[in-house]
Amino acid sequence: MLIMTLLLFFDYLGVFVFAMTGALVAARKGMDIFGFVVLAMMPAVGGGTIRDLILDVPVFWLIDTWYLFITLAAAILTFATLSLVHRLGTLLVWLDALGLAVFCAIGTMKALEVTGDPVVGVMMGVITAVAGGILRDVIANESPLVLHREVYATAAFLGSVTCVAAITLQFEYPLSIAIITAFIVRALGITFGLSLPGANPPDSEKDP
């Protein structure tokens, strides 16, 4: 019971922080309060919504509307205290890493409960963690950060794979193992600036 309570707390915290990251993009684009709310919702609940629609199960925030209230609160708080939120930049990065870890683990577990397929479990874990951020960036007309940020989507992928492996090997506390794995990988990326190798565009496609 304690573990599930803590998991729900961290899930809510992840939604709050992800919503703030969306609101900060809205601030950079000079949007109004409605824009803050829209971009806050994308990373906060977008990935989980896509996951549930693909799995053909009730969308999670229709069952627990606290997710919407938390997202709305984060957007309004960011709008009202923008200068303070900017000063919390480093803390938000680490809380974002925790949210990423929790989202990928929960998404994987939910997909496994519905389908029992490990491949689908991994895919849904990654989608839960990163798809909302992609939606945010697309709406804001920016290149999606998850495609070139240091081991961001990679951390979600490894966390999801670890969750599937832990369940397959019948380890205790597979959710905790997955969360710790994803967080450590993301933390290494943050600390050392690690990233996957990128392609060099042809000379003809480089900026003049």
DOLO-444912 format. One record per residue (C-alpha): residue in three letters; residue number from 1; x, y, z. Coordinates in Angstrom, 3 decimals. Layout:
N
+------+------+----------+----------+----------+
| resn | resi |       xx |       yy |       zz |
+------+------+----------+----------+----------+
|  ALA |  NUM |        X |        Y |        Z |
...
+------+------+----------+----------+----------+
//
This chain:
208
+------+------+----------+----------+----------+
| resn | resi |       xx |       yy |       zz |
+------+------+----------+----------+----------+
|  MET |    1 |    0.000 |    0.000 |    0.000 |
|  LEU |    2 |    2.811 |    2.414 |    0.894 |
|  ILE |    3 |    4.590 |    1.706 |   -2.408 |
|  MET |    4 |    1.407 |    2.351 |   -4.407 |
|  THR |    5 |    0.794 |    5.585 |   -2.489 |
|  LEU |    6 |    4.348 |    6.747 |   -3.197 |
|  LEU |    7 |    3.989 |    5.750 |   -6.844 |
|  LEU |    8 |    0.799 |    7.783 |   -7.186 |
|  PHE |    9 |    2.512 |   10.750 |   -5.522 |
|  PHE |   10 |    5.458 |   10.578 |   -7.926 |
|  ASP |   11 |    3.058 |   10.143 |  -10.841 |
|  TYR |   12 |    1.229 |   13.341 |   -9.827 |
|  LEU |   13 |    4.583 |   15.066 |   -9.313 |
|  GLY |   14 |    5.706 |   13.973 |  -12.785 |
|  VAL |   15 |    2.510 |   15.376 |  -14.299 |
|  PHE |   16 |    3.051 |   18.681 |  -12.467 |
|  VAL |   17 |    6.668 |   19.028 |  -13.599 |
|  PHE |   18 |    5.952 |   17.950 |  -17.177 |
|  ALA |   19 |    3.147 |   20.514 |  -17.268 |
|  MET |   20 |    5.585 |   23.197 |  -16.127 |
|  THR |   21 |    8.005 |   22.302 |  -18.926 |
|  GLY |   22 |    5.178 |   22.779 |  -21.408 |
|  ALA |   23 |    4.238 |   26.096 |  -19.839 |
|  LEU |   24 |    7.847 |   27.263 |  -20.053 |
|  VAL |   25 |    7.827 |   26.616 |  -23.802 |
|  ALA |   26 |    4.638 |   28.716 |  -23.995 |
|  ALA |   27 |    6.450 |   31.488 |  -22.114 |
|  ARG |   28 |    9.357 |   31.371 |  -24.547 |
|  LYS |   29 |    6.883 |   31.705 |  -27.407 |
|  GLY |   30 |    5.131 |   34.656 |  -25.750 |
|  MET |   31 |    1.759 |   32.885 |  -25.524 |
|  ASP |   32 |   -1.219 |   33.913 |  -23.402 |
|  ILE |   33 |   -2.628 |   31.946 |  -20.469 |
|  PHE |   34 |   -4.620 |   29.674 |  -22.773 |
|  GLY |   35 |   -1.439 |   28.812 |  -24.644 |
|  PHE |   36 |    0.215 |   28.004 |  -21.312 |
|  VAL |   37 |   -2.574 |   25.554 |  -20.472 |
|  VAL |   38 |   -2.561 |   23.892 |  -23.895 |
|  LEU |   39 |    1.210 |   23.374 |  -23.988 |
|  ALA |   40 |    1.212 |   22.267 |  -20.344 |
|  MET |   41 |   -1.312 |   19.543 |  -21.118 |
|  MET |   42 |    0.721 |   18.014 |  -23.947 |
|  PRO |   43 |    3.689 |   16.619 |  -21.953 |
|  ALA |   44 |    1.635 |   16.161 |  -18.775 |
|  VAL |   45 |   -1.139 |   13.930 |  -20.130 |
|  GLY |   46 |   -0.484 |   13.609 |  -23.861 |
|  GLY |   47 |    1.693 |   10.506 |  -23.764 |
|  GLY |   48 |   -0.631 |    8.633 |  -21.407 |
|  THR |   49 |   -3.622 |    9.612 |  -23.532 |
|  ILE |   50 |   -2.031 |    8.229 |  -26.692 |
|  ARG |   51 |   -1.092 |    5.048 |  -24.825 |
|  ASP |   52 |   -4.631 |    4.467 |  -23.561 |
|  LEU |   53 |   -6.176 |    5.167 |  -26.971 |
|  ILE |   54 |   -3.834 |    2.668 |  -28.625 |
|  LEU |   55 |   -4.552 |    0.074 |  -25.931 |
|  ASP |   56 |   -8.296 |    0.782 |  -26.279 |
|  VAL |   57 |   -8.789 |    1.327 |  -22.551 |
|  PRO |   58 |  -10.441 |    4.254 |  -20.709 |
|  VAL |   59 |   -8.168 |    7.308 |  -20.796 |
|  PHE |   60 |   -6.584 |    7.647 |  -17.369 |
|  TRP |   61 |   -7.545 |   11.284 |  -16.727 |
|  LEU |   62 |  -11.218 |   10.492 |  -17.357 |
|  ILE |   63 |  -11.045 |    8.122 |  -14.395 |
|  ASP |   64 |   -8.926 |   10.354 |  -12.160 |
|  THR |   65 |   -9.559 |   14.015 |  -12.980 |
|  TRP |   66 |   -6.895 |   15.099 |  -10.483 |
|  TYR |   67 |   -4.445 |   14.821 |  -13.376 |
|  LEU |   68 |   -6.265 |   17.637 |  -15.160 |
|  PHE |   69 |   -6.461 |   19.828 |  -12.059 |
|  ILE |   70 |   -2.740 |   19.313 |  -11.393 |
|  THR |   71 |   -1.910 |   20.219 |  -14.989 |
|  LEU |   72 |   -4.065 |   23.339 |  -14.852 |
|  ALA |   73 |   -2.509 |   24.378 |  -11.526 |
|  ALA |   74 |    1.007 |   23.957 |  -12.919 |
|  ALA |   75 |    0.194 |   26.074 |  -15.981 |
|  ILE |   76 |   -1.357 |   28.890 |  -13.941 |
|  LEU |   77 |    1.424 |   28.805 |  -11.339 |
|  THR |   78 |    4.090 |   28.996 |  -14.037 |
|  PHE |   79 |    2.279 |   31.882 |  -15.731 |
|  ALA |   80 |    1.964 |   33.793 |  -12.437 |
|  THR |   81 |    5.497 |   33.159 |  -11.128 |
|  LEU |   82 |    7.509 |   32.932 |  -14.325 |
|  SER |   83 |   10.663 |   34.581 |  -12.993 |
|  LEU |   84 |   10.725 |   32.266 |   -9.961 |
|  VAL |   85 |   10.177 |   29.171 |  -12.094 |
|  HIS |   86 |   13.086 |   30.160 |  -14.316 |
|  ARG |   87 |   15.329 |   30.310 |  -11.238 |
|  LEU |   88 |   14.345 |   26.716 |  -10.436 |
|  GLY |   89 |   15.734 |   25.521 |  -13.759 |
|  THR |   90 |   18.188 |   22.943 |  -12.395 |
|  LEU |   91 |   15.677 |   21.502 |   -9.945 |
|  LEU |   92 |   13.089 |   21.172 |  -12.694 |
|  VAL |   93 |   15.540 |   19.224 |  -14.843 |
|  TRP |   94 |   16.000 |   16.650 |  -12.084 |
|  LEU |   95 |   12.291 |   16.467 |  -11.294 |
|  ASP |   96 |   11.657 |   16.033 |  -15.006 |
|  ALA |   97 |   14.064 |   13.079 |  -14.960 |
|  LEU |   98 |   12.084 |   11.544 |  -12.102 |
|  GLY |   99 |    8.819 |   12.103 |  -13.971 |
|  LEU |  100 |   10.265 |   10.472 |  -17.081 |
|  ALA |  101 |   11.283 |    7.418 |  -15.054 |
|  VAL |  102 |    7.896 |    7.057 |  -13.388 |
|  PHE |  103 |    5.964 |    7.559 |  -16.634 |
|  CYS |  104 |    7.896 |    4.930 |  -18.587 |
|  ALA |  105 |    7.518 |    2.358 |  -15.789 |
|  ILE |  106 |    3.785 |    2.972 |  -15.333 |
|  GLY |  107 |    3.183 |    2.938 |  -19.091 |
|  THR |  108 |    5.017 |   -0.365 |  -19.453 |
|  MET |  109 |    3.138 |   -1.999 |  -16.595 |
|  LYS |  110 |   -0.238 |   -0.848 |  -17.893 |
|  ALA |  111 |    0.479 |   -2.164 |  -21.382 |
|  LEU |  112 |    1.635 |   -5.502 |  -20.008 |
|  GLU |  113 |   -1.531 |   -5.807 |  -17.924 |
|  VAL |  114 |   -3.673 |   -5.154 |  -20.994 |
|  THR |  115 |   -1.797 |   -7.089 |  -23.693 |
|  GLY |  116 |    0.787 |   -9.298 |  -21.990 |
|  ASP |  117 |    3.145 |   -8.538 |  -24.878 |
|  PRO |  118 |    6.650 |   -7.389 |  -23.811 |
|  VAL |  119 |    7.304 |   -5.545 |  -27.089 |
|  VAL |  120 |    4.062 |   -3.598 |  -26.746 |
|  GLY |  121 |    4.971 |   -2.972 |  -23.106 |
|  VAL |  122 |    8.263 |   -1.333 |  -24.052 |
|  MET |  123 |    6.688 |    0.721 |  -26.840 |
|  MET |  124 |    3.900 |    1.990 |  -24.597 |
|  GLY |  125 |    6.382 |    2.814 |  -21.839 |
|  VAL |  126 |    8.394 |    5.007 |  -24.187 |
|  ILE |  127 |    5.268 |    6.588 |  -25.659 |
|  THR |  128 |    3.935 |    7.411 |  -22.192 |
|  ALA |  129 |    7.190 |    9.132 |  -21.271 |
|  VAL |  130 |    8.072 |   11.062 |  -24.423 |
|  ALA |  131 |    5.125 |   11.360 |  -26.848 |
|  GLY |  132 |    3.576 |   14.267 |  -24.948 |
|  GLY |  133 |    6.811 |   16.230 |  -25.204 |
|  ILE |  134 |    6.885 |   15.649 |  -28.941 |
|  LEU |  135 |    3.319 |   16.946 |  -29.233 |
|  ARG |  136 |    4.289 |   20.032 |  -27.210 |
|  ASP |  137 |    7.215 |   20.835 |  -29.474 |
|  VAL |  138 |    5.284 |   20.211 |  -32.680 |
|  ILE |  139 |    2.487 |   22.550 |  -31.564 |
|  ALA |  140 |    5.092 |   25.137 |  -30.563 |
|  ASN |  141 |    6.769 |   24.727 |  -33.984 |
|  GLU |  142 |   10.050 |   23.523 |  -32.492 |
|  SER |  143 |   12.277 |   20.556 |  -33.226 |
|  PRO |  144 |   11.271 |   17.847 |  -30.690 |
|  LEU |  145 |   13.771 |   17.886 |  -27.839 |
|  VAL |  146 |   13.521 |   14.148 |  -27.257 |
|  LEU |  147 |   15.090 |   13.515 |  -30.670 |
|  HIS |  148 |   18.328 |   15.309 |  -29.869 |
|  ARG |  149 |   18.460 |   15.736 |  -26.088 |
|  GLU |  150 |   21.019 |   13.774 |  -24.088 |
|  VAL |  151 |   19.754 |   10.191 |  -23.582 |
|  TYR |  152 |   16.173 |   11.298 |  -22.889 |
|  ALA |  153 |   14.105 |    8.844 |  -24.896 |
|  THR |  154 |   16.914 |    6.319 |  -24.429 |
|  ALA |  155 |   16.433 |    6.489 |  -20.665 |
|  ALA |  156 |   12.725 |    5.776 |  -21.090 |
|  PHE |  157 |   13.479 |    2.866 |  -23.418 |
|  LEU |  158 |   15.979 |    1.282 |  -21.030 |
|  GLY |  159 |   13.623 |    1.779 |  -18.093 |
|  SER |  160 |   10.819 |    0.044 |  -20.001 |
|  VAL |  161 |   13.079 |   -2.830 |  -21.060 |
|  THR |  162 |   14.220 |   -3.234 |  -17.459 |
|  CYS |  163 |   10.598 |   -3.341 |  -16.290 |
|  VAL |  164 |    9.769 |   -6.120 |  -18.777 |
|  ALA |  165 |   12.917 |   -8.045 |  -17.852 |
|  ALA |  166 |   12.241 |   -7.744 |  -14.120 |
|  ILE |  167 |    8.708 |   -9.087 |  -14.570 |
|  THR |  168 |    9.878 |  -11.895 |  -16.859 |
|  LEU |  169 |   12.533 |  -12.933 |  -14.338 |
|  GLN |  170 |    9.969 |  -12.600 |  -11.529 |
|  PHE |  171 |   11.956 |  -10.044 |   -9.580 |
|  GLU |  172 |   10.267 |   -8.272 |   -6.710 |
|  TYR |  173 |    9.300 |   -4.628 |   -7.194 |
|  PRO |  174 |    9.728 |   -4.424 |  -10.990 |
|  LEU |  175 |    8.274 |   -0.907 |  -11.039 |
|  SER |  176 |   10.883 |    0.343 |   -8.583 |
|  ILE |  177 |   13.682 |   -1.329 |  -10.536 |
|  ALA |  178 |   12.496 |    0.263 |  -13.771 |
|  ILE |  179 |   12.143 |    3.715 |  -12.222 |
|  ILE |  180 |   15.615 |    3.562 |  -10.693 |
|  THR |  181 |   17.150 |    2.368 |  -13.975 |
|  ALA |  182 |   15.549 |    5.082 |  -16.093 |
|  PHE |  183 |   16.410 |    7.781 |  -13.565 |
|  ILE |  184 |   20.062 |    6.697 |  -13.336 |
|  VAL |  185 |   20.426 |    6.659 |  -17.129 |
|  ARG |  186 |   18.841 |   10.092 |  -17.424 |
|  ALA |  187 |   20.973 |   11.367 |  -14.532 |
|  LEU |  188 |   24.119 |   10.224 |  -16.305 |
|  GLY |  189 |   22.975 |   12.075 |  -19.398 |
|  ILE |  190 |   22.356 |   15.249 |  -17.413 |
|  THR |  191 |   25.601 |   15.053 |  -15.447 |
|  PHE |  192 |   27.974 |   14.145 |  -18.265 |
|  GLY |  193 |   26.046 |   15.489 |  -21.261 |
|  LEU |  194 |   25.849 |   12.020 |  -22.803 |
|  SER |  195 |   23.934 |   11.567 |  -26.041 |
|  LEU |  196 |   23.629 |    9.097 |  -28.866 |
|  PRO |  197 |   25.734 |    9.744 |  -31.987 |
|  GLY |  198 |   24.055 |   12.118 |  -34.407 |
|  ALA |  199 |   24.206 |   12.166 |  -38.185 |
|  ASN |  200 |   26.076 |   14.881 |  -40.049 |
|  PRO |  201 |   23.795 |   16.401 |  -42.704 |
|  PRO |  202 |   25.078 |   16.538 |  -46.291 |
|  ASP |  203 |   26.874 |   19.758 |  -47.195 |
|  SER |  204 |   23.971 |   20.745 |  -49.426 |
|  GLU |  205 |   21.583 |   20.684 |  -46.448 |
|  LYS |  206 |   23.764 |   22.601 |  -44.012 |
|  ASP |  207 |   22.932 |   26.180 |  -43.146 |
|  PRO |  208 |   24.804 |   28.658 |  -45.311 |
+------+------+----------+----------+----------+
//
